[in-house]
Amino acid sequence: MCYSLMGNIEKFIDFLKFEKHYSDNTITSYLNDLEHCNAFLIALGQTFESAKSSDLRAWIVSLMENNTQPSSIQRKISSLKAFYKYLNREMQIDTIPARKLITPKKKSRLPCYVEEKNIMELFSSVKFSDDFKGYRNKLVLSLLFATGIRLSELVNLTLNDIDFKAGTIKVIGKRQKERIVPFGKIIKEEIENYLKFRQSEKNIPYLILTNSNKKTYPKLIYRIVNQYLTKVTSIDKKSPHVIRHTFATILLNKGADLNAIKELLGHSNLAATQIYTHNSFEQLKNVYLKSHPRT
């Protein structure tokens, strides 16, 4: 059956966006993966419609030979399988050649996080300027650490999402899944202090704004986090997600229930949250080695 390849990719992207409610970042990744695979198949004289499993495996081998990270290859295979499954559902193809593709195992890495004493030093010792920029930057760091929200969730947080009376924030997570995250008196005060300086001539609903009173963007948040984490830690990776890891790790080390942490983080299953138990075990192991007389 003949059909427009790019037209079907566009329809697939719409399907991911409007029916599956995937994030913009995920959709962009899927699109890039499919375009890259398409270029490879064209070089072989094939299309998605005519490609066999061996052609798709050849693409995977080429990625491995170019030292593409296993995690990236896993995502590319997922993109490919999802696209073929969509085409099969739409009766554009009869078989799914990507079905038997095997994903390479990726190395298990412990989440990178900031030690509790260092993250606390950030809020107790580091100086923030007494103006809009200073209060904004401090609130960005405070919200990330106090709630464990994702970068995209912070960027899209609105004033209406904050319930000062209840002490909660409504967060719209992946696939438009909504959750409620609590916050304490310190965060309440920091939000109120920030709002005294926040101005928006266009009545922009978003909480965090740029210096020119526009909706903030991911790169600005990255710069803020990197700038201030550099003052208190020497870890290589300094990103909003590292603060999210820090939030979860400290809660677990303090005895918080894993299921409760799962709900706070907005994970869809417990397996995603269990990675933090490894960090907790490492801390327990260090205490044991330092304390036991026969180690």
N, C-alpha and C positions, 0 to 999 in steps of 0.2 A: 504494500500500500504506500503510495507517495504522500508525502506531507512536507510542510515547511519546517525544517529543523529549527531555525532560529525562532520561528513562531511558536513552536512547542516549548522551547526553552523559556520564552517569555511567559507563556501560559503556566508553565511549571513554577516560575518565580512568583507569579500572581497567586498560585495555589499555596505556596509556602507563606506568602505574606498575609493573605486574606482568610484562608481556611485553617492553616496550621499555626498562624500567628507567630512565626519565627521572628527573631530580632533582625534589625537591619544588618548587623555585622555578620550574622549567620547566613543571611540571604546573599550578601556580597561574596562571602566565601564560597557558597555553593555555585554561584554564577561564575566566579573565576575558575573554579575547579572544572566545570563543564566546558568552558571555553578553551581551557588548556588541553583537556582530553580531546576535544573536537579538532583542535589544530594537529594533535598527534595522529589522530585517525585519518585526517585529510592527507597527511604526508604518507600514510600507508595506502592511500587510495580507497579508504573506507569511510563510512558514515556511522552514526549511532545505530541506524536502522540495519545496516549490513554487517556491522562488526560482530565478530565471534568472541568467545571467551578468551581465546588465545591472543587476540588483538588487544583486549583490555589488560590481560596479564603482561603483555609487552610494554604497555604504558606504565604499569606499576614497576616493572623491572627497571625501566628507564629512570623513574623517579628515585629508586633505590641507588642506582649507579651514580646519580647526581647528588647523592648524600642528603636527600630530602629526609627530614625528621620523621620517624615512625608515626608520631602523633599527627603530623600533617597528611601522611599517606592514609592513615585511618580515616581522617575526615574526608579526603578525596574519594575514597572507596564508598564511604557513606553517601556522599553527594551523588555518585554514580548509581548506586543501588536505588536510591530514592527516586532519581530521574527515570530510570528504567521501569521501576515499579509504577510510577505515574503514567508512563507511556502505555504500559500493559493494561492498566486500569482504564485508560481512555481508548483502548482497543487499537492503538497505533502499531503495536507489535504483538506477536504471539508468544514469544519466549523472552526470558530475561537473562542475557548472557553474563550479567554482572553478579548473578546470584551466587556463584561458586567462588567468587574472588575471596582469597584469604588475607586478612589484615595482619601485617607484621606486628609482633609484640613490641610495645614501647617500654622503655626502662621506667621502673617505678621510682618516682622522685617524691621526697617528702615536701610538703608545702613550705615555702620560705616564709618566715614570720619574724617580727621584731620582738626581742626579749621584753618582758613586762616592765622591767626597771627602765629600759630605754624609751618605750612608748609613753610611760608615765612622765619621764623627764621632758618629753616634748611639750606637755601641757603645764608642767610646773616650773620649768626653768627657761625655756625658749621665749624670747620676746617677740610679740606681734605689734605692729604699728597701731596707733590709736586713731584709726580712720577706717573708711569703708573697706579698703583693701586688706587691712590687718584683721578686722573682724570677720570678713568673708573667708580669708584663708584659714583662720582658726576654726571657723564653723565647718568648713569642708573637711578638715582633718578630724574634728570632733564627731561629726555625723558618721563618717566612715568607720571610726573606731567604736563609737557607742552603739551603732546599729548593725554593722556588718553588711550594709547594702552594697550592691554592685555599682560600678562607675556609671553605667547607663541609667540605673535607677536614681542615682543622685542627680545626674544631669536633668532628668525629666521630673524631678520632684517639684510639686507646686505648693503654693501657699495654702490652698484648700485641702491638701493632703495632711496638714498638721492639725491635730486636735490638742490644743494646749490644756484644756480642762481634763481630758482623759490621759494626757501624757503619752500619746501614740502618734505614729506616722503611718499613713496608708501608702504601701509600696506596690507599684505595678512591675512585676518581675518578668521573667522569660515567658513567652507565649501568653502574655497578657494575664498571667496568674497574679491575683491580688492577695496580699498578706498584710497583717497589722504588726508593726514593730514598736515596742515601748521605748520611752526615753525618760531620763530622770531630770531632777531640778537643775543640774549643771547645764545640760543641753538646752533646757527651756530658757535659762538666763542668757546663754550664748546666742540663741536664735533671736531673742528679744533685743539684745544689744546690737546684733547685726541689722535687724529691721529698722533701727533708728537711723542707720546710715543708708539703707537701701532705698533707692529712688528709681522710679520707672515712669517716664512720661507717657509711654504707650500702654500702660497698664498690663505689662507682661506678667502672666500668672506664675512663672517659674521662680522658685526660691533663690537659687544661686545665679547671680548675674555677673557679667564681665564688668570691667572698669567703665565701659561705655553704656552700661545699663541694658545689655542685651542678654539673651539666654546664653549660659555658659556652654562650653564645648569640651570634649574629652581631653584634647591636648593641654588645655589650660589646667585642668584638674591634675593631669600627670605632672605638669611643671610644679604646681604647688606642692604636691606630695613629695616629689623628688627633692625639691629645695629644702623642705623642713626635715625630712627623714635623714638627709645627709648630715644634719646637725647632731643627730643622736645615735646613729647606727652606721656601721661600716659594711653591712651586707651589700652584695652586688646589686640585687634587684630591689628597686624602690618604686613601688607602684600602688595604685588604689587597691589592687587585688591582694597585695601583700598585707595591707591593713585589714582586709577582710579575713585573710588567713590568721592574722594576729588576734582579731576579735574571737574567732572560733577556738583557737588554741588556748587562749587564756581562760575562756569560759570552761572548757573541758578540764583544764588543769585545776580549776577552782571547784570542780565537782559538779558542774552543770550536766543535766541529763542529755544524752546524745540526741534523743528524739526532739527535745526542746530546741537544741542548737539547729537541728535540721529545719524546724519550722521557722526559726528566726532568719536563717540563711535563705529560705525559699527553695530548698532542694526538693526535687520530686521524689527521690528515694533515699533511703538511709545509706546506701553504698557510697554515695557522693560525699556524705558527711563523715564516714568512717575513716577517711584518709587522715583526719586529725588525731585519731587514736594512736597513730604511729608516733607523732610528735610527743604525745602524752607519755607513751611508753619510753621514749628516749629520755625524757626528763626523769622518769621513775628509775630507769637504768642508771643514770648518772648519780642519782641520790644513793642508790644501792652501792655502787662502786666506791663512792666517797665515804660511806658510813659503815659498811660491813667490815669487820676486822680480818676476814679471810677472803679477800678478793684479789 
